Amino acid sequence: MLRTLFLISLLIHSIVAQKSALPPKAAAPAPVPVPATATAPAPTPATAPQLTKWSTLSGNEPLVIARGGYSGLFPEGTPDAIALARDISILLCNLQLSKDGGAFCITGSTLDNATTIEFFDTKQSTYNINGKDVKGHFSVDYNSEQIAMNISVIQAIFSRPSAYDGLDPVLNLDALMSGKNPPRFWLNVQNAAFYHEKGVKVVDIVLELLNAYQIEFVSASDMGFLKSLIEKTNRQPKVVFQLLNAKDVEPSTKKPYESVIKDIATIKSFATGIMVPKEYIWPLKADKYLGNPTTLVADAHKSGLEVYASGFANDYFTSYSYNYDPTAEYLQFFDNGDVVDGVVTDFPSTASNAIVCYAHNNTLTKKGPTLVISNNGASGVYPGSSDLAYKQAIDDGADIIDCSVQMTRDGIAICSNSSDLGPDTNAMTKFMSRSSKVKEIQPKSGIFSFDLSWGEIQTLKPHIVKNGDFQRNPANKTSGKMVSLQEFLEIAKTKDVPGVLVNIQNAAYLASKKGLDIVDAVSSALKNASLVNQQVLVQSDDSSVLSKFKDNQSYKRVMYLTEKIGSVPRKTADEIKKYADAVNVPKTSVIEVYASYLYRLTNVVKELKDANLTVFVRTLKNEYTSLAFDYWSDPNIEIATYIQTAMVDGVITDFPATSSRFVRSPCSDINNEFSILPARPGELLKTTPLQDQPQAQAPLPPLEVANVVDPPLPPVNEASKPAESRAADETPPAADDATPAAADAPAASDARTELANCGFSAAAILVLATLLHRN
């Protein structure tokens, strides 16, 4: 009970305010009580605004139908799942019946995927259902008491939280609907013909339920069952015919559903609507991209039938066309032609937000102050640092596009995520013989830009890098071309992006070992580009690099912090302020994560901002595996959390379109009456069983002064510089061990503690090197 009350508090904070824009219900739900454990007062729902007329059959906004409640987070039909979804959706119960007529809500033909039935009974049965042999545990083989007393529910999808498995029994429909405050309810009768064959009087049972409870919708995939039901009842809920997969056979006609759907007139004779897999409306091609839309919604609406699309979930792969953005998928059904009358989903808040916050191009006249900064351009859509990735990022609304600068052997500054071109291009296949190990840059071997000429690099094809096991936009896996820094700046000027970020890496190594002055190359390129209308950000993890740009007041300097930290002492923040105006921190330094749950908010952002430093957080992604459970597999909630709770000044993302859409939505304003509210770190973790909660975790280490102050840059080693007359496509210089001797590159920031203890001699050497460099 305490956990449920706590979750209701979480619901009030995170969802109720989002869906205040729903049209008024026939009977308003009773107020949700706020428990004493709530950490924030509940926002007051507001009167629904007048929205643009929708092209649904009724002209109202689409309905959100929650399969088993908020089943994307909690097991289907549990009190927590129902509580979290009730005020923003209609509860859909997929009916299973026991042999004595008990009504339970669990998706599927068997109990196996979503319950603990195998621990109660190891023996399985095999039955023929609609022409297919199905093996498993069937509800019809047990009586109501056996199911209620011995079987509990679990998550059917392994990527969802397992902490709530086995805590609640299978949902008993009578127990739910006979309570004091039942939810809006949709009864979906599964396998009616099968139950009839087993001697269970499914029509009579459903009639009793309809007479006893307020059920707004009843659906089934069996036309014969629905016709019988209509003939025997005087009380008419909305009757919806459910179509299963195209090749599956409808029980009463013995025809595949792809054939049945062609006869809209017959369906209209007994039903008020149809429920179809979403692919009936937006088909998928063999390559998993969207095909052309069908005319199903328009045809059904012309006949007076409502259309409900099913199969939505934030953590299912659907189509590469959506770039792992669940909101983009909903908008495909809400903003194109005739609109579906409702969607069946495991994540009702995302569907609800798509309707209220994003549909009908719902944007602010002026976006908020938070910057959207690309990570190698729109690197989730096109190969990172390619011309197409940058152009896509600008088209997607990025405020700042970024170039991580690398140097070629012949001194050309280019854009690439890393000086090792192997992971992001086909360099490994084209220049395998040029592979080398550079311990100052990375522990493994690579093919480095400074060992290839610009002419050679231009022959390479950039590659989209996968996010774990998730392939990104394979149709454009090798699209676009690599660009020089000069070309990048020209793209920014031509397309008039608000700003650019130039990231400088490995300056000390390039100067001392390769004779390449990356700082001078960047300075010259920026000067020659004459960026009048663009803000310029210069970023580096090396304080000495940032010092080189201190005299140009038009540039904003950004310090890149590589390691996770838990705090920033004021002395360290003041030291950073000497070199930088802004700081780029990893997102796990801002909000700590434990076992895929948000654990706590650190003070890193506050401490940096108290020192008058701007804070950017990296790297946000769309794929649900990169999101903590608290974000409900919805990247919008993560964005809201870093902007509204952590109060960062900019988000760095592989998918600028997702962040840009959020910051331009009225729902991005936490003070707006309709808001997408952030997660609250640590609160969802408190709802898990005590044995799954962590012991108090030690804080992450603080950022020390020694970790941010670098030694001066060494002078450019002329002996290591390739001859200026060397053609771009000539054989590169000999490997490092054959290169004329040069002073080793200075230690990086994370080795500064050792450097600080080297004594007077080391200090004298550094001073001498600095004087020589200045001369």
C-alpha positions, 0 to 999 in steps of 0.5 A: 500500500505504501509503495502504491501511495508513493507511486501515486505521488510520483504519478501526480508529479510526472503525468497528471499535469501533462494530460490536463488537456484531455477533453472532460470525461463523462464522469470526472475521476475522484481526486488522487490522494497525496500521501505524506511521503510526497516530496512535492505538492500536486499541481492542480489540473487545469481546464482543457484548452480549445484545440484545433479540430482533429481529423478523427471521426468525432473531431476530438483528440485521439484516445490513449488506451493503456494495455494493462495500465502502464505496462511499459514500467510495471507488470500488466494489470498491477495496481501500480500500472493502473494507478500510473495510467488511469488519469491519462488513458483508458485501461485495456484488459486483454481477457483470459477466462478460467474454466469456472468463468473467472475473468482475468486480464493478461495478454496472450493465449497462454499465461506463460510470458507474463506470469509465474505459472511455471512455478505453480505447474510445470506441466504444459498443454497443447491446444489448437487455436485458430488453426495453430498449435499453441503450447503452454499453460492455459487459463482454461485449465485452472479454476479462479482460485488457483489463478488468484492464489498461486500465480503472480505477474511479471514483465514479459519483456526482459529490458523492462524492470524486473524488480516488480516481478512476482509482487502482485496477482493476476488482475481479477476483472471483478475485483477491479471494477467493483471497487470504489473508483474503477478506471475507464475500461476497455474489454478485449476478448481474446480467443472467444472461439477457443473458450467456447470449444472448451465449454466456457460460456464466453458470451454469457460471461461477457454479458454479465460483465457488461451489465454489472460494470461501466465498460465503454468499449468491448472488442474481439477478433472473432466476428461471430462472437461480436455479432452474438454479443450484440444480439443478446444485449440491450446495453450497447458499449462501443463494439470494436472489431480487432484485426490480428496480423494480416495472415492470421485467420479470422475464426468465423469466416475462416478468411485471413484478416487481410481479406476480411478488412477489405469488406468494410461494409460488413464490419460496419454492420456490427461494429462501431470501430476497428482495432488494427496493428499499426502496420495496417496504416503505415506498412513497413517495407522489408528494409524496416523503413516506412512504406506508403500509407494505406487508405484504411483510416480514410476508408473506415471514416467514410463508412463511419467506423473509428480506427484504433491502432495497436502495438505501440511501445517505447521499447520495441523496435519499429522502423528506422524511419523514426530514429528510435524516437517514440514521439515521432512514431505517434506523430506519424499517426496524429499529424498525417491525413486522417487521424486515428481515433486512438492508440493502444500503448504500453507507455500512455504518457508518451502518447498523451504528450504527443497529442497535447504537446507536439501534434499540430506543430505545437511550437513556441514563438520563441524557444527557451534559453537551453541550447541544443548542441549536436554531437558530431552533427546529427550522428544518430541519423547520418555518419558523424562529422559528415556533411550530411550529418551537419546539414541534418542537424541544422535542419533539425533545429540545432542551435550549435553544430560541432566539429572535433578537429583532427589534423592530417599529415599535410596540415589540413584541419578536418572534422572527425570524432576521433583522430583514429579514423578506424571506427567511423570510416572504412579506413581499416580496409583501405589503409590497414598497413598504416595502422599504428599504436599511439599510447598518448592517444589510446591504448589500442592500435588505430589508423590516425588522421595525422598519418594520412594526407587530406587527399587520402582521407577524402577517399574514405567513406564515413560510417554511422556508428551503432549505439550498442546493438542498435543499428542506426539508419542503415540506408545511409550508413555510408552516406555523405563525405568527410569535411575539412574545418573550412568546409564545416564553417562554410556549411554553418555560414551558408545555412545560417546556424546560430553557432558553432563549437570547435573541439580541439584534441591532442594539441600537445602530442600533435605539436611535439610528435607530428610537428602540427599546430592544431591551435594555429590551424583552428585560429586561422580557419575561424579568422578566415571564415569571418563568422559574423552571425554565428556564436563561436565556442572553442572547446578543449580538455586542455587548459593551455589550449583554451588559454590561447584563445583568451584574447578573443572576447568574441569566442566562448571557451568551453572546458571538456571534462573527461572523467565522472565527478561528483562535486566541484569545490569552489577553488576548482571552479574558480580555477576553471573560470581562468580558462573557460566560460563554460564546461562540458560534463558527462550526464552521469556526473550530473545525475548518478545512475544505479542499476538503470535507476536514477540514484541522485542529483549531484551538485556539479551543475549548481557549483559550476553555475555558482562560479558563473560558468555555463554548463553543457551536458553530454551525450543524450540519445534516443535509444531506450537502452541509454535511458534510465527506467525513470525516463519511461523509455522516453527521451523527452523525459530525460531532456526535461530532467536535465533542463528542468531539474539539473538546470543545464544550459545546453544539451549535447545530443546525437539526435538534435531533432528530439531535443529541438522539438522539446525546447520549442514545445510549450510543454517544455516550460515547467511553469506552463499549465501543461508541462512535460515534467522531469523525473525525480532522481531516486524516487522510482528506486524507492518503490522497488523492494528493499532487497533491490535497493542499494546500500548508500553509495559513496559519492563520486570523486570531486574535481580537483584543481590538478585535474583541470590545469595543464602544462603549457603547450610545447613548441611545434617540433619542426623536425617532425613536420612533413616537408611542405613540398611533400605531395598530399598523396605521397607515402607518409613519414616513417613510424614514430620510432623512426621519426627524428627525436622530439621531446615527449608530449606533456602529461595530460590533465589526469596525470597532473598530480604526479607532475606537480611533485616533480620539483624545481627542475621540472618547473624550470624546464617548463618555464624555459619551454614556455619562453622558447615557445613565445619567442 
